[in-house]
Amino acid sequence: MPASLEPAMRRRGALSSKNAAAYIDTTEGTLAQWRHRGEGPPFGRIGRKVFYRVEALDAYLRDHEVDQSGGDR
């Protein structure tokens, strides 16, 4: 996790699309596509601002882990 994200995460527990993309090592464009298709991690919206809770990103990553035998967890 980039060190620049840590203070914001501790203060709010929510990340902008830009920081959420960095947190899960993807792009803002990918997050936007997932939102449009109803996929990806849960997100919130306040007006036009989109945010992701750190706990939701962690859960999304956990839910998409694959075990070493090739099966889903």
MARTORGU-180197 format. One line per 2 residues: for each residue z, y, x of C-alpha. Coordinates in nm, 3 decimals, padded with zeros to 5 digits. Example, Ala and Ser with C-alpha at 12.3 -4.5 7.8 and 13.67 -1.06 7.14 Angstrom:
00.780/-00.450/01.230 ~ 00.714/-00.106/01.367
END
This chain:
00.000/00.000/00.000 ~ -00.092/00.341/00.141
00.217/00.534/00.246 ~ 00.096/00.840/00.051
00.146/00.648/-00.277 ~ 00.509/00.556/-00.220
00.674/00.893/-00.307 ~ 00.476/00.932/-00.629
00.554/00.575/-00.732 ~ 00.926/00.621/-00.679
00.930/00.945/-00.879 ~ 00.724/00.844/-01.181
00.640/00.476/-01.174 ~ 00.290/00.571/-01.294
-00.029/00.629/-01.098 ~ -00.350/00.819/-01.161
-00.674/00.621/-01.175 ~ -00.746/00.720/-00.816
-00.409/00.597/-00.688 ~ -00.414/00.287/-00.911
-00.753/00.193/-00.769 ~ -00.617/00.229/-00.415
-00.306/00.030/-00.510 ~ -00.509/-00.273/-00.625
-00.787/-00.221/-00.368 ~ -01.073/-00.143/-00.607
-01.260/00.172/-00.709 ~ -01.204/00.426/-00.983
-01.546/00.328/-01.117 ~ -01.439/-00.034/-01.152
-01.124/00.072/-01.340 ~ -01.339/00.289/-01.570
-01.574/-00.003/-01.640 ~ -01.281/-00.232/-01.715
-01.134/00.026/-01.955 ~ -01.469/00.061/-02.131
-01.501/-00.317/-02.171 ~ -01.138/-00.366/-02.274
-01.060/-00.555/-01.952 ~ -00.840/-00.490/-01.651
-00.479/-00.381/-01.631 ~ -00.312/-00.199/-01.921
-00.334/00.179/-01.901 ~ -00.205/00.482/-02.083
-00.367/00.806/-02.180 ~ -00.221/01.151/-02.229
-00.501/01.368/-02.354 ~ -00.788/01.291/-02.117
-00.563/01.185/-01.830 ~ -00.549/00.811/-01.766
-00.251/00.654/-01.592 ~ -00.138/00.307/-01.489
00.221/00.190/-01.462 ~ 00.299/00.023/-01.132
00.468/-00.267/-01.312 ~ 00.151/-00.328/-01.517
-00.065/-00.329/-01.202 ~ 00.171/-00.577/-01.034
00.165/-00.801/-01.343 ~ -00.214/-00.784/-01.359
-00.241/-00.892/-00.997 ~ 00.008/-01.177/-01.054
-00.182/-01.293/-01.363 ~ -00.505/-01.313/-01.165
-00.377/-01.514/-00.870 ~ -00.552/-01.842/-00.801
-00.364/-02.133/-00.648 ~ -00.488/-02.303/-00.330
-00.632/-02.603/-00.517 ~ -00.881/-02.371/-00.688
-00.722/-02.367/-01.031 ~ -00.582/-02.068/-01.214
-00.209/-02.009/-01.213
END
